[in-house]
Structure formats: structure tokens, C-alpha cells
Amino acid sequence: MAATKDPRPCSIADTLALVGEKYSLLVLREVCLGNGRFDQLVRNIGAPRDILATRLRRLVEAGILTKRPYSERPQRFEYRPTRAGLELEPVLMTLMAWGDRHLRGDGDRPMVIEHSCGHDLVPVVTCRTCGDPVRHEDLKARPQAPGWTVSGPAAA
């Protein structure tokens, strides 16, 4: 089957266009941990400086990070998450938990995030209305984009 000229309209694809580039989510991880200075980011992520600068610029332009000066001479900046950036933090926590379970095993976690209740965070996606945990078998997609069904483009 040939690839379509116009792929399915999708918020996942739109989000990945912003944060799916190599190092972008790691930048967000570090900034959410409070490490928003360029040298900290280089050290903790291991990204080449030019690529990191490009990712930071793009995340600022997208409204995910803000850039604030912390030194005038030499001029230096630190990066902080915006409200939109903070809304991505649960996604990071969910990715981390998935990696702990499926790539490392729960006993080999390189970092633990503690919740304000004092326990280690174990993120769970729940339905906002009923509060039940989200399970695959409880979900039903309803495409809203004109001309699209769950299985793909509607027949012409």
C-alpha cells in the first residue's frame, strides 16, 4: 500500500513535531529538574552544543520553555518550563516508568521521583470524569477529522 500524500491529522504527530527531535524531551527533563543553564544541560544530556542550542531555540519559540538572563557579562541565560512545558512533565514521568518496567526492570531505576505524599511516584493515567485507570480495552477512538475513519481515509 502506498503512503498517502496527506497522513492522518493527529495531535500526537503535531506534538512529536515539537518535542520528538533527539534531545528535546531530555532538555525538558533537565529543565523540570531545575537544571536550566546551558552548561548544565550540555553536561547532563550529552548533546552537542550546536544541536542543544537549536533544540532550546525551538522549544522557546514553541512556548514550551522561557529564556531568562541570569548574567549580563558575559550574557548567559537559563531556561524554565512554561505552563505548557509543565503540562508535559506527566508525559515524562510516564515514559520514565515505562522504561523502568520494560527496559530496566523495577529494581534498576537510575532516578526515583518522590511525590509530595512522601511515596515514590508511580504515574497512572486516569479518566478525568470517572477516575478509573485507562486500559486499552476501555478505549474507543472517534475520529473528528473530516474524511477519516479509525482505519484510515474514508472511501472516495
VOLOTI-742185 format. One record per residue (C-alpha): residue number from 0; residue in one letter; x, y, z. Coordinates in Angstrom, 2 decimals. Example, Ala and Ser with C-alpha at 12.3 -4.5 7.8 and 13.67 -1.06 7.14 Angstrom:
2
{num->0, residuo->A, xx->12.30, yy->-4.50, zz->7.80} .
{num->1, residuo->S, xx->13.67, yy->-1.06, zz->7.14} .
This chain:
156
{num->0, residuo->M, xx->0.00, yy->0.00, zz->0.00} .
{num->1, residuo->A, xx->1.41, yy->3.38, zz->-0.99} .
{num->2, residuo->A, xx->1.90, yy->6.12, zz->1.58} .
{num->3, residuo->T, xx->-0.77, yy->8.78, zz->1.47} .
{num->4, residuo->K, xx->0.16, yy->12.29, zz->0.46} .
{num->5, residuo->D, xx->-1.75, yy->13.62, zz->3.44} .
{num->6, residuo->P, xx->-1.31, yy->11.49, zz->6.57} .
{num->7, residuo->R, xx->-3.96, yy->11.25, zz->9.30} .
{num->8, residuo->P, xx->-4.44, yy->14.55, zz->11.16} .
{num->9, residuo->C, xx->-3.13, yy->13.76, zz->14.62} .
{num->10, residuo->S, xx->-2.24, yy->15.66, zz->17.80} .
{num->11, residuo->I, xx->0.40, yy->13.01, zz->18.59} .
{num->12, residuo->A, xx->2.16, yy->13.79, zz->15.30} .
{num->13, residuo->D, xx->1.85, yy->17.52, zz->15.93} .
{num->14, residuo->T, xx->3.32, yy->17.14, zz->19.43} .
{num->15, residuo->L, xx->6.17, yy->14.95, zz->18.19} .
{num->16, residuo->A, xx->6.98, yy->17.59, zz->15.59} .
{num->17, residuo->L, xx->7.81, yy->19.87, zz->18.53} .
{num->18, residuo->V, xx->9.25, yy->17.56, zz->21.16} .
{num->19, residuo->G, xx->10.14, yy->14.40, zz->19.24} .
{num->20, residuo->E, xx->13.51, yy->15.55, zz->17.99} .
{num->21, residuo->K, xx->16.52, yy->13.92, zz->19.58} .
{num->22, residuo->Y, xx->17.33, yy->15.55, zz->22.95} .
{num->23, residuo->S, xx->14.15, yy->17.69, zz->23.17} .
{num->24, residuo->L, xx->12.47, yy->15.61, zz->25.89} .
{num->25, residuo->L, xx->15.79, yy->15.32, zz->27.71} .
{num->26, residuo->V, xx->16.05, yy->19.12, zz->27.71} .
{num->27, residuo->L, xx->12.58, yy->19.25, zz->29.22} .
{num->28, residuo->R, xx->13.56, yy->16.60, zz->31.80} .
{num->29, residuo->E, xx->16.53, yy->18.65, zz->32.93} .
{num->30, residuo->V, xx->14.66, yy->21.96, zz->32.97} .
{num->31, residuo->C, xx->11.86, yy->20.38, zz->35.05} .
{num->32, residuo->L, xx->14.53, yy->19.08, zz->37.45} .
{num->33, residuo->G, xx->15.79, yy->22.68, zz->37.83} .
{num->34, residuo->N, xx->18.85, yy->22.38, zz->35.60} .
{num->35, residuo->G, xx->18.14, yy->25.14, zz->33.11} .
{num->36, residuo->R, xx->21.58, yy->26.61, zz->32.45} .
{num->37, residuo->F, xx->23.23, yy->25.77, zz->29.16} .
{num->38, residuo->D, xx->26.36, yy->24.20, zz->30.70} .
{num->39, residuo->Q, xx->24.20, yy->22.05, zz->32.99} .
{num->40, residuo->L, xx->22.15, yy->20.91, zz->30.00} .
{num->41, residuo->V, xx->25.26, yy->20.04, zz->27.97} .
{num->42, residuo->R, xx->26.72, yy->18.06, zz->30.88} .
{num->43, residuo->N, xx->23.55, yy->16.21, zz->31.87} .
{num->44, residuo->I, xx->22.24, yy->15.43, zz->28.39} .
{num->45, residuo->G, xx->25.45, yy->14.90, zz->26.45} .
{num->46, residuo->A, xx->24.13, yy->16.71, zz->23.38} .
{num->47, residuo->P, xx->26.48, yy->18.60, zz->21.07} .
{num->48, residuo->R, xx->26.35, yy->22.31, zz->21.90} .
{num->49, residuo->D, xx->25.07, yy->23.39, zz->18.47} .
{num->50, residuo->I, xx->22.26, yy->20.84, zz->18.47} .
{num->51, residuo->L, xx->21.33, yy->21.73, zz->22.04} .
{num->52, residuo->A, xx->21.18, yy->25.44, zz->21.11} .
{num->53, residuo->T, xx->18.87, yy->24.60, zz->18.21} .
{num->54, residuo->R, xx->16.57, yy->22.49, zz->20.43} .
{num->55, residuo->L, xx->16.42, yy->25.22, zz->23.06} .
{num->56, residuo->R, xx->15.56, yy->27.86, zz->20.47} .
{num->57, residuo->R, xx->12.78, yy->25.70, zz->19.05} .
{num->58, residuo->L, xx->11.32, yy->24.90, zz->22.49} .
{num->59, residuo->V, xx->11.30, yy->28.60, zz->23.39} .
{num->60, residuo->E, xx->9.67, yy->29.52, zz->20.05} .
{num->61, residuo->A, xx->7.02, yy->26.82, zz->20.64} .
{num->62, residuo->G, xx->6.19, yy->28.25, zz->24.08} .
{num->63, residuo->I, xx->7.39, yy->25.18, zz->25.98} .
{num->64, residuo->L, xx->10.34, yy->26.94, zz->27.65} .
{num->65, residuo->T, xx->11.13, yy->30.52, zz->28.60} .
{num->66, residuo->K, xx->14.61, yy->32.02, zz->28.42} .
{num->67, residuo->R, xx->15.75, yy->34.39, zz->31.17} .
{num->68, residuo->P, xx->19.09, yy->36.13, zz->31.62} .
{num->69, residuo->Y, xx->21.00, yy->35.29, zz->34.79} .
{num->70, residuo->S, xx->24.27, yy->37.08, zz->33.90} .
{num->71, residuo->E, xx->24.88, yy->40.30, zz->31.97} .
{num->72, residuo->R, xx->28.65, yy->39.94, zz->31.48} .
{num->73, residuo->P, xx->29.04, yy->37.54, zz->29.93} .
{num->74, residuo->Q, xx->25.44, yy->37.35, zz->28.85} .
{num->75, residuo->R, xx->24.06, yy->33.98, zz->29.92} .
{num->76, residuo->F, xx->20.56, yy->32.55, zz->30.10} .
{num->77, residuo->E, xx->18.67, yy->29.89, zz->31.96} .
{num->78, residuo->Y, xx->15.63, yy->28.05, zz->30.71} .
{num->79, residuo->R, xx->12.46, yy->27.32, zz->32.64} .
{num->80, residuo->P, xx->9.33, yy->25.43, zz->31.70} .
{num->81, residuo->T, xx->6.23, yy->27.40, zz->30.79} .
{num->82, residuo->R, xx->2.77, yy->26.18, zz->31.77} .
{num->83, residuo->A, xx->2.74, yy->24.18, zz->28.51} .
{num->84, residuo->G, xx->6.14, yy->22.71, zz->29.40} .
{num->85, residuo->L, xx->4.96, yy->21.73, zz->32.87} .
{num->86, residuo->E, xx->1.95, yy->20.01, zz->31.32} .
{num->87, residuo->L, xx->4.41, yy->17.71, zz->29.53} .
{num->88, residuo->E, xx->6.02, yy->16.64, zz->32.83} .
{num->89, residuo->P, xx->3.50, yy->13.83, zz->33.48} .
{num->90, residuo->V, xx->4.33, yy->12.51, zz->30.00} .
{num->91, residuo->L, xx->8.00, yy->12.38, zz->31.02} .
{num->92, residuo->M, xx->7.09, yy->10.59, zz->34.26} .
{num->93, residuo->T, xx->5.01, yy->8.04, zz->32.33} .
{num->94, residuo->L, xx->7.84, yy->7.45, zz->29.83} .
{num->95, residuo->M, xx->10.28, yy->7.01, zz->32.70} .
{num->96, residuo->A, xx->8.01, yy->4.48, zz->34.45} .
{num->97, residuo->W, xx->7.56, yy->2.55, zz->31.19} .
{num->98, residuo->G, xx->11.34, yy->2.45, zz->30.69} .
{num->99, residuo->D, xx->11.87, yy->1.32, zz->34.28} .
{num->100, residuo->R, xx->9.42, yy->-1.57, zz->33.79} .
{num->101, residuo->H, xx->10.23, yy->-2.68, zz->30.26} .
{num->102, residuo->L, xx->13.84, yy->-1.70, zz->29.65} .
{num->103, residuo->R, xx->15.49, yy->-1.85, zz->33.06} .
{num->104, residuo->G, xx->13.33, yy->-3.77, zz->35.49} .
{num->105, residuo->D, xx->11.89, yy->-2.03, zz->38.52} .
{num->106, residuo->G, xx->14.94, yy->-2.83, zz->40.65} .
{num->107, residuo->D, xx->17.36, yy->-0.93, zz->38.39} .
{num->108, residuo->R, xx->15.99, yy->2.62, zz->38.32} .
{num->109, residuo->P, xx->18.51, yy->5.41, zz->37.73} .
{num->110, residuo->M, xx->16.16, yy->8.00, zz->39.25} .
{num->111, residuo->V, xx->13.14, yy->7.95, zz->41.53} .
{num->112, residuo->I, xx->10.67, yy->10.82, zz->41.65} .
{num->113, residuo->E, xx->9.06, yy->11.32, zz->45.04} .
{num->114, residuo->H, xx->5.52, yy->12.69, zz->45.23} .
{num->115, residuo->S, xx->4.58, yy->15.29, zz->47.86} .
{num->116, residuo->C, xx->2.81, yy->12.50, zz->49.81} .
{num->117, residuo->G, xx->6.27, yy->11.05, zz->50.52} .
{num->118, residuo->H, xx->5.98, yy->7.97, zz->48.31} .
{num->119, residuo->D, xx->7.74, yy->7.18, zz->45.06} .
{num->120, residuo->L, xx->5.66, yy->8.36, zz->42.12} .
{num->121, residuo->V, xx->4.02, yy->5.64, zz->40.07} .
{num->122, residuo->P, xx->2.15, yy->7.53, zz->37.34} .
{num->123, residuo->V, xx->-1.23, yy->6.21, zz->36.28} .
{num->124, residuo->V, xx->-3.36, yy->7.70, zz->33.52} .
{num->125, residuo->T, xx->-6.95, yy->8.01, zz->34.67} .
{num->126, residuo->C, xx->-10.20, yy->9.21, zz->33.19} .
{num->127, residuo->R, xx->-10.91, yy->12.74, zz->34.38} .
{num->128, residuo->T, xx->-14.66, yy->12.03, zz->34.65} .
{num->129, residuo->C, xx->-14.87, yy->8.65, zz->36.39} .
{num->130, residuo->G, xx->-11.34, yy->8.39, zz->37.84} .
{num->131, residuo->D, xx->-10.79, yy->4.85, zz->36.56} .
{num->132, residuo->P, xx->-7.33, yy->3.90, zz->35.26} .
{num->133, residuo->V, xx->-7.08, yy->3.92, zz->31.48} .
{num->134, residuo->R, xx->-6.91, yy->0.46, zz->29.91} .
{num->135, residuo->H, xx->-6.69, yy->-0.31, zz->26.22} .
{num->136, residuo->E, xx->-9.85, yy->-2.41, zz->26.25} .
{num->137, residuo->D, xx->-11.86, yy->0.53, zz->27.65} .
{num->138, residuo->L, xx->-10.95, yy->2.94, zz->24.84} .
{num->139, residuo->K, xx->-12.83, yy->3.71, zz->21.63} .
{num->140, residuo->A, xx->-11.47, yy->6.15, zz->19.03} .
{num->141, residuo->R, xx->-13.88, yy->8.57, zz->17.37} .
{num->142, residuo->P, xx->-12.08, yy->10.36, zz->14.51} .
{num->143, residuo->Q, xx->-13.11, yy->14.01, zz->14.23} .
{num->144, residuo->A, xx->-11.08, yy->14.94, zz->11.15} .
{num->145, residuo->P, xx->-13.28, yy->15.16, zz->8.05} .
{num->146, residuo->G, xx->-12.77, yy->12.25, zz->5.67} .
{num->147, residuo->W, xx->-11.10, yy->9.96, zz->8.20} .
{num->148, residuo->T, xx->-12.21, yy->6.78, zz->9.92} .
{num->149, residuo->V, xx->-10.40, yy->4.71, zz->12.54} .
{num->150, residuo->S, xx->-8.95, yy->2.50, zz->9.80} .
{num->151, residuo->G, xx->-7.84, yy->5.39, zz->7.56} .
{num->152, residuo->P, xx->-9.18, yy->7.76, zz->4.92} .
{num->153, residuo->A, xx->-12.86, yy->7.35, zz->4.10} .
{num->154, residuo->A, xx->-13.56, yy->5.82, zz->0.69} .
{num->155, residuo->A, xx->-13.70, yy->8.44, zz->-2.01} .
